[in-house]
């Protein structure tokens, strides 16, 4: 086999065929090539594909590895290249009967598992206010990954009432799945481990078969995965793992970094090979990234280097506030695209938490820069935000039946489809909206359903009656409380639930921001602005759009241009990590983000950030991230921007800061705003032909309601929407 295309360390890794081997593969160091070449090399040297097991963490990675190996070596049909879960499912299909499972067992996904938990809570008559189903499901999963059975749950997690109840739910959950001959994803791993531990003959069979074991992304393994690999490897001792301790960023979902840090201790005589040559980034980016990660104590140590042509130093931008930071990112992205140096698809904007995307999305739409949210939904498309908007729309428009149907079901009020059908029929007969009919539901519905609907109508109408006399922010907060949405969201303490609550806080922040910056901040005006922002035709496809994503989502990807936003204490590193006194995983997360960049890296933060205080939302001072402080001054360059002294938004004590002068958002319309008025026929590249029904505002703030033949009514800023006047 020709190995001349590999560098010295890569060749060393490919040729290290026997015994335990740890390859510390730095970011962009060509680890996938090493993995696939090594597998093909083993086959060429006479190892039957049947004897090779290659384990990855994603189906995509498994498919890529299979195709690459097949391209080098034709004989791969009997080789197992799969994820941990797929491997365990195969083993249990063959030998699961030895631990009580018939071959045709079902595999429950997260939705199925949640349904089982909900059913158990219902049977036990446990209120979701006491035990939230999603939180219980998350706790059960965490316990399984930590190998904590139901009988030891309270011993490990505490003796509180909620924990004792969760332990009972956990035990019943396990029994229900067993009775149904079903396994969840955690069980696939646990039951395989149990099979190996309790059935030596079965373990020995797989040890004899898999004489060469390859594991990718070893730093992301949890305790169950580690034990499975360790047991299998005891047969031949030929364990080859590839990972990067500096990119271990999944501790929150059970990954144990000590698995890679203690590899030499756990597998005596292990050989460690460091892949430090980076093929992605130029040296100035790597110097900054190395300067950050070297401050971690829990690492094996390596320093990335590159032969790539020297490029620009990473650029730091200090914004006055987070709104200015978002404008800088959007304007700079637009500038890079307009200069022809990079396409929109060459640019990625990374942030610590999903809620940070709101301001960025708003600014990208204002500047007409196409973008996509990678691996997730746009801020305004997230369920919790759409639920809130349904209530607010109903407050403004009691005839909005679509919003009524969404709001009445969130949170659940015992109003099902049958009741809604009867309500709809009654409303139609009486010429009423669903909300109006709900207020008199006792006249045509059974008592229980009528009480739920009349209570809902009274709540909505009560808030509607007060909202003309209170601040916009108070109306929205009162709605969240009175509707039960806030209580419902706060009761879900799963990681996903906490993220949803962060999104709600960000939404409230947008309300406070609108209230502070708008002369007449009515709910109607806020909703109209929101609808326009969320409906602007600027979201493109991945190939020709800027990518917006969390730092976690960016792992494994690369881009010519990368922006990392929110590089301030409390965001990166996250406040939770600071409070817990351990920011090493946050530092690794920052390092992962920095090493995604190939040519340009922008690091931004804001001196002021709007956060919730005792008196509501207000601007507070933010400190430059310690990770920026760890980069020597000579390795960073300040953003070249014009500044002007500007007063900060109203806040206690007042504050002034330099303001970044961004260009006005790019005009996209072919005609001036004054050319659009009621009756004008227009054409849109996506929505086709339409007629302007009405307009509101002037200049760049002019809004037109256009009735399109194929898409119905749409609101848009005529200065920026790609509208052409016909005739």
N, C-alpha and C positions, 0 to 999 in steps of 0.2 A: 504493500500500500504506500502511495506517495504522500509523505507527511511534510513535504517541503513548504507547503503553504502555511504551516503553523509556526508560531514563534517558539523559542526555546522552552519556555515554561509550559506552553500548551502541549508540545511534543512529549515533555516529561510526564504530564498528566495522562496522555493517551497511552503511553508505554508502561505506566505503573499498573499492571494488570492483577497482581496478587497482593493479598493482605488488605488491611484497612487503609484507605486513602481519603484524606480530606483536601479538597481543592477549594481554597479561599478565592472565589472569583469576584474581583472588583467590578463595579458598574462598567458596562461597555467593554468588557475584556474578552468577549467571544466564548462564553461558557457553553452556549448551545452547540457550537461547533465542536468543542471538546467532547461533550457528552455523546453526540451522534458519531463522531469519528472513533471514539473509544469503543462504542458498541460494535461498529462495523469492523474495527481492528480485531476485536475478540473473535468475531465470526470468521474472519480471514485466517486467524491463527488456529482454527479448528474447533473452537467452542461452539457447540450446537445452539442455534437461536433459542431452542426449548429451554436451555439452561440459564438464560439471561432474563432478569426481571428489572425493568426500568420504571421507576415511580415518579410521577409529576404531581403538581397541585391543581392543574386545570386541564379540562378536556382539550382546550386549544393547544396547550403546550404538548400534550400527549400526541395529538394529531400531527403537529409540526415535527416532533421527534421521529415519529413513525415514517413520515414522508422523506425526511432527510436521510434516515438510515437506509430506507429502501432505495434512495437515489445512489447510495454508495455501495450497498450490498444487496443482491437480489434475493437472498434467502432469509426472509424475516417473518415468515407466516406464523411460526410457532412461538415467537418471542412475545412476552407480555410487556406491553408499553401502555401504561394506564395510570389513572389517579389512584390515590389510596382507597377511596370509596369503591371505585370500580374493581380494584384488585380484591378487596374484601368481599364484595358481592359475588364475584366469581368463585372464591373459595367456599363461601357459604352455600352457594347453589350446589356445589359438589359434595361438601362435607357437613353442611349445616344440620343434618339429621342427628349428628353426634352431640349437638347441644340443644336439641329439641325443636328444630325448625324444618318443616317440609320444604323440598326444593322449590315449590311454587310460591314462596313467601312474597308478600307485598312490601314495597319500599315506600314509606310515607315521606312526602316532602314537608317543608315547613308549614305549608297551609293545612295539610292533612293533620299534622301533629297539633297545631293550634286548635283545630276542630275537636280533637280528642280531649284536650285540656278543657275546652269550653263545656263539652258534654259532661265531664267529670264534675266540674264546679256546679253545674246545674243539678246533677244528681245529688250532690252533697249539700245543695241549697246554700252555697257560699256566694255572697255578693261580690260582684266585680269591683266594688269600692274597697273591699277588704283584700281580695286577691285578684289582681289584674291578670287576665289569661295570658297576655303576651309576656308580661314580666315572669309569670310562673314558668312558661315555656322556655324563656331565656335562662332562668335559674336551673331548670332541669338539664338543659343542654350543657351549661357550664359545669354542673356537677358530674355529668357523664364524661366530659372531656378531662376532668380532673380525677376520674376514676373513683368518685364518691357515690356509693349506692344509697338508696332511700333511707336505710336504717342508720347511716352515719351522717345524714344531711345536717341535722341540728348540731351534731358534735363539731362539724367543720364550720358551718355558717351561722351558728348562734341559736339560742333557745327561745327567741321571741315568738309571739303568737302567730305571726304571719309565716315565720319559718317552719313552725311545727305543722301548720296547715299545708304549706307547700310540700313538706316531706310526705304528708299523707296523699296529696295529689300525685306526687312523683311515684309513689308505690302503686297507686291505682292505675296510673298511666302505663307503667311497665306491664302490669297484669293485663290491661286491655289490649295492648299491642301483642303480647304473647298469646292471648286467647284468640286473636285475629290472625295469627301466623304472619305478623307484620313487624317490620323493623324500620326505625327512622335512620337518618344518616349517621347519627352518633352511634347507634346500635351496630351498624355495619362494622365499625371499627372495634367496638367493645366486645361484641360476640365473637369476632375473629380472634381477638386477644384471649378471650376466655377459652375458646376452642384449643388454641395452641398451648395454653397453660395447663389445661385439664386433660388433654389427649396427646400424649407424647408420640404416639404412632403417627397421628395426622401431622403434627409439627415436623417429625422426622421425614415424612414423605415430601413436604415442600422444601425442607432444607436440602434434601438430596437432589431435588429438581433444580432449584435456583442456586446454582453454584457461583453466579456472579450477580450481585445486586447493585443497582445504580439508583441513587436518590437525588432528585433535583430540588432546589430551594430548601435545603436541609435546615436552614435557620428558622423556617416557618413551622417545623414539626411540633406537635404537642406531645404530652406524656404518653398517650395511647399509641400514637404513630411511632414514637421512639421505641416503645417496648416491642411492638410488632416487628420492626426492622431489626432490633437487637436480637430477638429470638431467631428470626430467619437467618441472620448472618452468623450465628453460632455454628452453623453447619460447616460451611467452607471457610469462613473468615474473610471472604473476598467482598468487602463492602466499600463501595466507591461513592462518596457523597460530595455534592457540589453546593456551595452556599456562600453567603456573605454576611458575616456577623454585623457589618455596618449597615446592612439593609433589612435588619430584623425589625419590622414595624407593626407586627400583628399580635403583640402581647395581650391586647385587650380582647382577643378572641381565642386565647388559649395557647398561642405559640410560646415556646420556652427557649429563650436564647441560650440557656446553659447547655442544651443539647449539642450545640456547635462549639461553644466555648470549652466544654469538657470532653470533647471527642477523643483527644489523646489519652485522657485519664480512663475513659470508658472502654477504649479499644487499644490496649497496650501495643506498642510497636508501630502505631499509626504513622504514616508518612503525610506531611503537610506540604502542599504546593500552593504558592501564592501567584495568582494571575493579576499583575499590577499594570500591565500595559493597556491603556484605554484606547479604543478605536472610535470613540464617539465624540468626545469633547476636546477642545484645544487646551493647552497647558494652563492658561490664565484662569480658566474656569475651574480646572482641577486643583490648582493651587489654593483657591478660595475654599473649595469643598474639603480638601485635605486639612486646611487650617481649622475648620469647624469640627470635623469628626475626631480629630486627634485629642480633643478634650474629653472624650468618653473614656471612662476607666474600664468598663466591661467590654473589651475588644481584644482581638488577637494581634492586631496591628498590621497595617500595610499602607502604602502611599502610592496613589495612582499617578501615572505619567503618560505622556502622549508624544508622538512624533508628528502630530498634525500641525499644519501651518499656524503660526501664532495669530491670535485674533485679539479682539478688544477685551479689556478687563470687564468683569461684571459691573453693572451700573446700579448705584443705589439712588432711590428717590425718596426723599422725606416730604410727605404731604402735610398740609395744614390740618386736614380732616379726612375721613374716609371717603367722602364724596369727591374731594379733589383727587385722592388717590385713584379712584375708579376712572375719573376723567383723564388722568394722565395715562393710564393703561390703554384706554380706548383710543385716545388721540395718538399715542406712540404707535400702537398697532396699525392704525389707519395710515400714519406717516410711512411706516416701513412698507406697507402694501403699495401705497401710491408712488413711492420711490422706485418700485419695481425690483427691490432687492429680495423680497420674500413674498410668497403668496399667503393668503389667509390661512390655508391649511398647514403652513410651516410654523404657526404660532400656537403656543399653549399658555393658558393662564391658570396658575395653580393656587389653591387656597386651603386653609386648614379644615374649615367646616363648611358644609353645604350652604348654610344661611348667608355666607359671604357673597354668594353669587348674585343676590338681588341687585345690589348697586351696580355691579359689573354688567349684568344683563341690561339694566336700564341705560347705561352709558353706551354700550355697544349698539343698542338700538338707536339711540339718539344720533350717533355718529355714522349710522348706516353700515356698520361692519358686521358681516355675516358670522354667526357663531353657532356652535352646538354644545349642549351639556353632555359631556362624555359619561356614559354609564349611569345616567340618571335623568330626572325630569327638570325642566325649567322651573324656576322658583314658583311661578304662578300656576304651574300645573301640578304641584304637589298636593296630595289629598287634603292635608290639614288646612292649606291655604284656600283651596277651592271650597271647603266646608265653611270657612269663615266668610268668604265672599258671598256664598249663597245666603247666609243670614243678613249680611249688610245690604245685598240687593233687595231682599225681601223687606227690609226696613224702609228702603227708599221707594220700592214699588210693590205694594200689596197684591198686585195683579200678576206678579211673576210666578206662575205655577211651576216652572222648571226649578227655580230656586227653592220654592216651597218643598217640593218632593225631596230634594237633596237635604234640606235643613231638618225636615221632620224625622229623617232617618239617622241623623248624627247629632247627639248620641241616640242610641236606641230608646224608643218610648213605648214599645209594644204596639206600634202602628204598622201592620203588615200590608201586603199587597191587596188582600181581600178588602180590608178597611179602606185603603186608598181608592180602590175601584168604586166602592159604594159612595165615598166622599165625592169622587169625580162626577158620578152620575147625578148626585144631589145638587152639586154646584152647577152643573149644566142645566138641570131643570129650572133652577132658581135664577139663572143668569148671574152667578156669583163667581168670584175667584175661589181657589181652594182655601186660602186663608180666611176669607169672609165666611165661607161655608163651615169652616172649622169652629168659628165662634158660636154657631148655633147647632152644633153637631148632635146635641141631645134630642133634637127634634126628629132625627131619622137614623141614629145609630145606637147600639147597645151601650149601657152605662159606662163600662170600662173604657171602651174606645172613645166615646164621646168626651169623657173627662180628660183623657190624654190630649185630644185635639183642642178642646176648649182651653185647657191650661196652656198649651203652646200658643194659641191665638192671643190669649190674655197677656202672655209674656212679651210677644212681638209688639202688640198694640201698646202695651205699657211703655216699652222703650221708645216706640215711635212718638208717643205723646210727650215724652221728656226731652227728646234729642234736640228739639229746636231751642231749648233753654240751657243746654250744657255744651261743653267743649267736645269736639269731634273725638279726641282721644278717650275721654270719659265714656262716650257712647259706645265705642268699640270695646273698651274694657268691661263695661256693664253688660254688654251683650255676651261676651265670653263667659262671664260669671253666671248670668241668669240662664243661659242656654244649657249649661252643663258641659260645654265643650272644654273649658279649662280644666275642670275636675277630671273629665275623661282622659285628657292628655297627660295630666300630672300623675294619674294613677298608673300609667304605663312606664315602669322604670327600666324596661329593656333598653339596650343600646339604641335601637331604632326609635323607641319612644322618646328618649332623651334628645335625639336629633330632631324629631318632630317638634318638640317643645322649643328647641333653639330656633326653628323656622318661624314658629308663632311669635317668639320674642323679636325676631327680625322684622316680621310683619308689623308688629306694634311700633317698632322703631321707625318704620316707613310712615306710619300714621303720625307719629310725633314730629318727624321731619317735615311732612307735608303741612301740618298745622303751624309749625314755626315759620315756614317760608312762604305761605300763601296768604294774601290779604283777607280772603273770605273762605276759610277752610271748611266747606260744607261736606257732608258725606257724599252727596251727589257728585260734587266736583272731584273728590278723592277717587270715587269708583270710576268716573269717566276717565280720569288720568290713568288709573290702573288698567282699565280695559284697553286703552290705546297703547300703553307700553307692552301689554301682553299680546296684542294683536298685530303689532307692526310686522310687516313682511320682510324680516331680515334674518330669520333663522334658516341657515342653509344646510347642505349635506356635509359630511365629514371631510370630503376631499377638498372643498374650497371654502372652508369655514374655520375660524379660530376655535380651538378646543378649550372649553372651560371645564375644570375638573378639580376634585380634591387631590391633595398630595398622595393619599393612599391609592387612589385610582391611577395615578401616573406611574406607579412602579412597573417596570418592564417596558415602558414606552420611551421614545426619544423624539425631540423636535429641534429644528434649527434655532428657534427663538423661544425662550421660556421666561415668563414673568412669575415671580413668587410674591404674592400680595399678603398684607397683614403681618409683616415681620416685626411684631412688637410683643412685649411681654403680656401674657394673658391670652394671646392668640397663637403665637408660635415662639416659644413654647406655650401650650394651652394652660389655662389657669388650673385645671384639675391636676396636671402633672406638677405644677409649681407647688400647689397645696400639699400634694403627697410627698414632696421633697425628692422626686426622681424625674429628671428631665432627659435621661439618656435616650429613651425611645423617641422623644420629640426631636432630639438632635439628629438621630438617625433618619427621621422623617424629613428634616430639613436637607440633610445630605442627599437623600434619594431625589428630592426635588431639584437640587442644584445640578446633580449629575444627569438629569434628563436633557440638559441644554448642549447643543452641538456647536453653535456659533455665537449666540448672544444670550446673556443672562441679565435680567432686570430684577432687582430686589427692592420692594417698596414697603413703606409703612407710613402711618399717620400720627402726628403729634397729638391730635385730639380724636376721640372716638365717642359717638353717642351711645351711652349705656344707661340701663335702668338704675336709678338711685331711689332713695326713700321718697323723693318728691316727684317721681316719674322719670322720664328720659331726659338726660342732660349730657352736655359735652364734658368729658373728663380727660385729663392729661394721660397720655400713653407713653411708655418708655420704649426706646429702641431695643429690639430683641438682643438678648445676650449672644445669640448666634452671629448677629452682625458685628457685635463688639469683639468676637473672637477672630474676625478676619482682619489681619494687619492693614493699616491704612493704605499702604502702597499697593495692595491687591485689589482695591475698589476704586471706582471712579464715580464722582458725583454727577447726577443727571444735569445736562446743560439745559436749563430752563430760564425763561424770563420770569421775574417775580414782581409783584406789586403789593404794597401793604393793604391788607383787607381786614375788616373786622370779622371776628369769628361770630357764629350764630350766638344768640343771646344765651348766656349761662352765668351762674353766680361768679362774680369777680371780674368777668370780662376777660378777653384775651385777643391779641392780634398776632397774625402769623403771615409769612410770605405766601402769596397765592400764585399757583401755576397758571400761566396764561395759555389756555388751550384755544385752538381755532374753533370757530363755530362748527357745529355738526354739519357734515357734508350734505348739501342740498341734492336731492335725487329727482325731484319733480322737474318736468320739462317746461311747465308753465308757472308764472308767478302766482302766489296765493290769491291775489285779487281776481284772477281769471276764473276762480271757482265760485259758483253760486247756484242756487236752486234751479234745477232744470237742465244744467249743463250735462251733456253726454260725455262719458270718459271711458278709457280702457286701461286695464291693469294686466300685467304679464301673467299673473297667477289666477286672478278672479274673473278675467274676461271683461265684457262690456257691462256698463252700468250707468245709472243716472244719479246725479247729486240731488239728494232729497232736502238737505238743509245744511247750513254752515253756522259756525260759531267762532268768535275770536278774530284776530287780525294777524297779519304777517306770519312769522314762523310758528305762532301759536294757533293759527287758524285750523279748525277741525271741520271736516266734511263728513256727513253721513251719506254713504253711497249705497244705493240699492243695485246689486249686481244680479244679472239675469240667472247666473248659475250658482252663486254663493250667498245670495241674500244680502242683508244689510251689514255693512262694515263701517267702523269709524276709523279715520286716519288723519294724520297731520299732512295736509296737502303739500307743505314745503318739502317733505322728505319722502313721502310715498311715491313709488314709480307710476304715477298716473299721467296719462296722456289725454288731452281734450280732443274729441273726435269732431272733425269738420271745422 
